[in-house]
């Protein structure tokens, strides 16, 4: 049942009603989502919602809350409703033009930071979350992010401005290596890796994210083949190439790197024990 804004409710009453509405729509964690949305409307940290739980909810705030709950019922991601997503301890601006940064991608960040680098290239940068996090964690490094999508690059630049990193990063519109030059100590990429025949089984929320960032409309390995074949020319001696992968793609992508002449090729699992990163070193 949609939100009823005809009568005065407390914050807690509105939260309970919204949580029931979300759970009835089959959304797990409905109470959590409702709290995040309410905190956004009231401009509070979510941890402080309890302090205002018994306060009356102003009609305008209630109307805004109900509008966002209805959008969540339609399976729009919470990040799109809030306009931001937290990644590696920082908030990133997100819109339907970019893929949401996800917790599993932090595996790539963690392992990339285990060795020093002065220059980094992020291919298919999207929101810029990967390269901007790497630069924020490595204050002496500079980087470049590339993406085919101009709207995505605008979001990445906005995030660079927000984090005060604009002087250390450059964003370029490019179809993989087409418009790039120079060499780097580190190349990272989280390319579209969902196979076409897997798209129908994805969570409904993913229909609100750019299809270009999700699938290659083929077997999910097209970008890996292209990057693995060309990357060595853009890497400094002993530079690293690191991919995020789908959980079933580890061996296939590792073989691509080995066939391209990379050494010390490894498949790295994420916190859930699923293959998540493939890395190799150029000679």
Secondary structure, DSSP 4 states (H G I P E B T S, - for coil): -----SS--BHHHHHHHHHHHHHHTT-TTHHHHHHHHHHHHHT--GGGGGGGTTSBPPHHHHHHHHHHHHHHHTT--HHHHHTEEEETTEEEE--TTSPPP-GGGHHHHHHHTTS--SEEEEET-TTSHHHHHHHHHSTT-EEEEEES-HHHHHHHHHHHHHHT-GGGEEEEE-STTTT--S-EEEEEE----B-GGGGGGS-GGGGGS-HHHHB-SSSS-HHHHHHHHHGGGGEEEEEEEEEE--TT-HHHHHHHHHHTT-EEEEEEE-TTS-EEEEEEE--
